[in-house]
Amino acid sequence: MPYASIELSVADRVATITVNRPDKLNALNAATIGELGDAIDEVRRRDEIGGVILTGAGRAFVAGADVSELASQTPMQARQRALRGQQIFRRFETSSKPVIAAVNGFALGGGCELAMACHVRLASDAAKFGQPEVKLGICPGYGGTQRLPRLVGMGRALQLLMTGEMIDAAEAYRIGLVNRVVPGGELLGTADAMLRQMLANGPLALSSCIEAVVRGTETSLDDGLNLEANHFALLAGSQDMAEGTRAFLEKRPAVFGGR
């Protein structure tokens, strides 16, 4: 389908979603968030797509929400905006296909929240991260107060949330907010190589890892372990496991079919 604020391209099983409002530093207005939801739904639906790279056009990944829309909202509108954004970001997080954020520049406010909803975050050495909502007299609404402490710990999360400070890519890596920092010119190539390394493995195994980790962090350890055991058991009956173990014993690359 055609998009106005984003671009979606697919090449050899890899989809790239690019937020494309560079004149607005890719700020997330309501229309752009809606298109992100449509794009991730399309990616999840299309069988020929194995995984996703999410990035931004120009010098920003996503520099935050569109403040002009926030300025006039009522409390009820604000709640609906937060719930809608949370639901769409959640669709990235619960995708059974790997989602890598390639953070090319500013990832502030909603942009940082969007990156945190991805399974893996790679950053350009010029990237900047932050949750500056308190400077507007508000708090994050798209999951920042929940995902940030899960990634970096409560103390560091509260510091970033309550100061509204912006940190560079090196500090984001140090505290565990991003997985890797690379030169800007290597960012998309690195993301593509990592995603293809993932896609060389069994697709059922990938989706099981995603679900077990995402759902497991939201429950007790005992329930998470039970979930893991269930996935382990289900995969034992798959053709992919039969192929993977046979290929290992025969010392050849496995050819997985997702069954």
Secondary structure per residue as TSV (DSSP state, phi and psi in degrees):
chain	resnum	aa	ss	phi	psi
A	1	M	-	360.0	152.2
A	2	P	-	-75.6	144.3
A	3	Y	-	-124.2	148.8
A	4	A	S	-100.7	-36.1
A	5	S	S	-109.3	-6.7
A	6	I	E	-135.3	167.6
A	7	E	E	-125.1	140.5
A	8	L	E	-126.5	119.7
A	9	S	E	-127.7	152.2
A	10	V	E	-132.4	131.2
A	11	A	E	-144.3	117.1
A	12	D	T	51.5	55.1
A	13	R	T	79.1	-6.4
A	14	V	E	-106.7	122.1
A	15	A	E	-95.5	139.4
A	16	T	E	-119.1	119.6
A	17	I	E	-103.8	121.9
A	18	T	E	-118.1	119.4
A	19	V	E	-72.1	123.5
A	20	N	-	-125.7	67.4
A	21	R	-	-130.4	59.1
A	22	P	G	-60.9	-27.9
A	23	D	G	-69.1	-20.3
A	24	K	G	-110.1	17.6
A	25	L	T	53.5	33.0
A	26	N	T	60.2	30.8
A	27	A	-	-58.3	144.2
A	28	L	B	-88.9	95.9
A	29	N	-	-87.8	176.7
A	30	A	H	-60.3	-39.1
A	31	A	H	-65.5	-40.8
A	32	T	H	-67.3	-40.8
A	33	I	H	-61.9	-41.4
A	34	G	H	-60.7	-41.4
A	35	E	H	-68.7	-34.7
A	36	L	H	-61.3	-40.2
A	37	G	H	-63.3	-43.9
A	38	D	H	-63.0	-40.2
A	39	A	H	-66.8	-45.0
A	40	I	H	-69.2	-31.2
A	41	D	H	-65.4	-41.4
A	42	E	H	-63.2	-43.1
A	43	V	H	-62.2	-43.7
A	44	R	H	-66.4	-29.7
A	45	R	H	-81.1	-31.5
A	46	R	-	-84.4	116.5
A	47	D	T	-65.0	-27.4
A	48	E	T	-77.0	-7.8
A	49	I	-	-95.6	127.5
A	50	G	-	-99.4	-26.8
A	51	G	E	-165.9	175.1
A	52	V	E	-133.4	139.4
A	53	I	E	-112.4	128.1
A	54	L	E	-112.9	125.9
A	55	T	E	-147.2	-175.8
A	56	G	E	-127.5	155.2
A	57	A	S	-87.8	145.2
A	58	G	T	78.9	-143.3
A	59	R	T	-98.2	12.3
A	60	A	E	-131.1	148.1
A	61	F	E	-77.5	-72.0
A	62	V	E	-150.3	120.4
A	63	A	-	-87.5	12.7
A	64	G	-	124.2	-168.3
A	65	A	B	-80.2	163.8
A	66	D	-	-80.3	101.7
A	67	V	H	-61.5	-28.6
A	68	S	H	-62.1	-30.0
A	69	E	H	-78.6	-34.2
A	70	L	H	-70.7	-32.2
A	71	A	T	-61.3	-30.6
A	72	S	T	-109.2	8.9
A	73	Q	-	-77.9	147.6
A	74	T	-	-86.0	166.8
A	75	P	H	-56.1	-40.5
A	76	M	H	-66.8	-41.6
A	77	Q	H	-64.1	-37.6
A	78	A	H	-64.1	-42.5
A	79	R	H	-63.2	-44.4
A	80	Q	H	-64.3	-38.0
A	81	R	H	-62.5	-44.9
A	82	A	H	-63.6	-46.4
A	83	L	H	-63.3	-40.4
A	84	R	H	-65.0	-46.1
A	85	G	H	-62.5	-41.9
A	86	Q	H	-61.4	-43.0
A	87	Q	H	-64.2	-40.2
A	88	I	H	-71.1	-44.3
A	89	F	H	-62.1	-35.0
A	90	R	H	-62.5	-30.9
A	91	R	H	-68.8	-28.7
A	92	F	H	-69.0	-46.9
A	93	E	H	-64.5	-35.8
A	94	T	T	-96.3	6.0
A	95	S	-	-57.8	134.3
A	96	S	S	-75.9	-8.7
A	97	K	S	-102.0	137.9
A	98	P	-	-58.5	138.3
A	99	V	E	-123.1	119.9
A	100	I	E	-111.6	126.0
A	101	A	E	-86.7	122.5
A	102	A	E	-103.6	93.7
A	103	V	E	-84.6	104.3
A	104	N	-	-91.6	-13.7
A	105	G	S	-164.6	-135.2
A	106	F	E	-63.2	127.0
A	107	A	E	-127.6	84.0
A	108	L	E	-117.9	147.0
A	109	G	T	56.2	-122.0
A	110	G	H	-58.6	-26.6
A	111	G	H	-69.1	-41.6
A	112	C	H	-65.8	-39.5
A	113	E	H	-64.8	-39.2
A	114	L	H	-64.5	-44.2
A	115	A	H	-61.0	-40.2
A	116	M	H	-68.1	-21.5
A	117	A	T	-79.6	-10.1
A	118	C	S	-83.6	159.4
A	119	H	S	-73.8	-34.2
A	120	V	E	-138.6	144.4
A	121	R	E	-122.8	120.9
A	122	L	E	-109.4	143.0
A	123	A	E	-127.5	139.6
A	124	S	E	-66.1	151.9
A	125	D	T	-67.6	-8.4
A	126	A	T	-98.9	1.2
A	127	A	-	-69.5	151.3
A	128	K	E	-132.1	141.7
A	129	F	E	-127.0	150.0
A	130	G	E	176.9	160.6
A	131	Q	-	-122.8	82.3
A	132	P	G	-89.2	18.8
A	133	E	G	-58.2	-33.5
A	134	V	G	-61.2	-24.9
A	135	K	G	-70.2	-16.3
A	136	L	G	-99.4	2.3
A	137	G	T	80.8	18.8
A	138	I	-	-130.7	177.0
A	139	C	-	-115.7	167.8
A	140	P	-	-57.9	148.6
A	141	G	-	-123.8	-7.6
A	142	Y	S	-111.0	25.6
A	143	G	S	110.1	1.0
A	144	G	H	-61.5	-38.1
A	145	T	H	-72.8	-15.5
A	146	Q	H	-101.6	-42.7
A	147	R	H	-80.7	-36.1
A	148	L	H	-60.1	-48.6
A	149	P	H	-65.5	-28.0
A	150	R	H	-68.0	-29.1
A	151	L	H	-89.2	-40.7
A	152	V	H	-119.0	-3.4
A	153	G	-	96.2	155.4
A	154	M	H	-63.5	-44.6
A	155	G	H	-62.9	-49.8
A	156	R	H	-65.2	-38.6
A	157	A	H	-62.4	-46.5
A	158	L	H	-64.5	-36.6
A	159	Q	H	-59.8	-49.2
A	160	L	H	-65.9	-39.8
A	161	L	H	-69.1	-38.5
A	162	M	H	-90.0	-22.1
A	163	T	H	-89.5	-27.0
A	164	G	-	70.4	15.0
A	165	E	-	-70.3	156.0
A	166	M	E	-104.2	134.8
A	167	I	E	-117.8	156.0
A	168	D	E	-88.7	176.8
A	169	A	H	-63.6	-37.5
A	170	A	H	-62.6	-42.4
A	171	E	H	-69.6	-37.8
A	172	A	H	-60.4	-38.9
A	173	Y	H	-68.7	-42.3
A	174	R	H	-59.6	-38.6
A	175	I	T	-90.8	-2.0
A	176	G	T	92.0	13.1
A	177	L	S	-76.8	-32.2
A	178	V	-	-123.0	156.4
A	179	N	S	-85.3	-31.5
A	180	R	E	-158.7	148.7
A	181	V	E	-119.9	131.5
A	182	V	E	-136.0	160.8
A	183	P	-	-57.6	146.9
A	184	G	G	-54.1	-39.9
A	185	G	G	-68.3	-13.9
A	186	E	G	-104.5	-1.1
A	187	L	H	-61.5	-56.0
A	188	L	H	-66.7	-36.6
A	189	G	H	-63.8	-40.1
A	190	T	H	-66.2	-42.6
A	191	A	H	-62.4	-43.2
A	192	D	H	-63.6	-43.7
A	193	A	H	-63.9	-41.7
A	194	M	H	-65.3	-42.8
A	195	L	H	-64.6	-40.3
A	196	R	H	-68.9	-30.4
A	197	Q	H	-63.0	-40.4
A	198	M	H	-64.6	-44.6
A	199	L	H	-72.1	-11.9
A	200	A	T	-73.9	-11.8
A	201	N	S	-94.8	175.4
A	202	G	-	-65.8	126.2
A	203	P	H	-63.1	-34.5
A	204	L	H	-67.3	-36.9
A	205	A	H	-66.8	-40.1
A	206	L	H	-60.2	-48.3
A	207	S	H	-65.7	-33.4
A	208	S	H	-66.5	-41.9
A	209	C	H	-60.9	-44.5
A	210	I	H	-61.0	-49.7
A	211	E	H	-65.5	-41.3
A	212	A	H	-64.5	-39.6
A	213	V	H	-73.0	-49.9
A	214	V	H	-63.7	-48.6
A	215	R	H	-73.0	-34.0
A	216	G	H	-65.2	-33.7
A	217	T	T	-72.3	-10.5
A	218	E	T	-103.8	10.0
A	219	T	S	-139.8	-173.9
A	220	S	-	-75.6	162.1
A	221	L	H	-60.4	-43.1
A	222	D	H	-61.2	-43.7
A	223	D	H	-67.5	-36.9
A	224	G	H	-64.8	-41.0
A	225	L	H	-64.3	-38.2
A	226	N	H	-64.3	-40.5
A	227	L	H	-61.3	-43.6
A	228	E	H	-60.6	-44.8
A	229	A	H	-61.1	-39.1
A	230	N	H	-63.3	-44.0
A	231	H	H	-63.8	-42.0
A	232	F	H	-58.8	-41.7
A	233	A	H	-68.5	-44.4
A	234	L	H	-62.9	-40.8
A	235	L	H	-67.5	-26.5
A	236	A	H	-63.1	-23.8
A	237	G	T	-95.7	7.8
A	238	S	S	-91.3	154.2
A	239	Q	H	-66.1	-30.4
A	240	D	H	-62.8	-40.9
A	241	M	H	-66.5	-41.0
A	242	A	H	-60.4	-42.7
A	243	E	H	-68.6	-43.5
A	244	G	H	-63.4	-45.3
A	245	T	H	-70.2	-38.2
A	246	R	H	-64.5	-42.9
A	247	A	H	-63.3	-39.3
A	248	F	H	-61.6	-46.6
A	249	L	H	-68.2	-30.2
A	250	E	T	-89.4	1.2
A	251	K	T	55.7	51.9
A	252	R	S	-140.9	160.7
A	253	P	-	-66.0	141.2
A	254	A	-	-79.2	149.1
A	255	V	-	-118.9	99.8
A	256	F	-	-88.8	145.4
A	257	G	-	-115.6	-0.1
A	258	G	-	72.2	30.1
A	259	R	-	-133.2	360.0
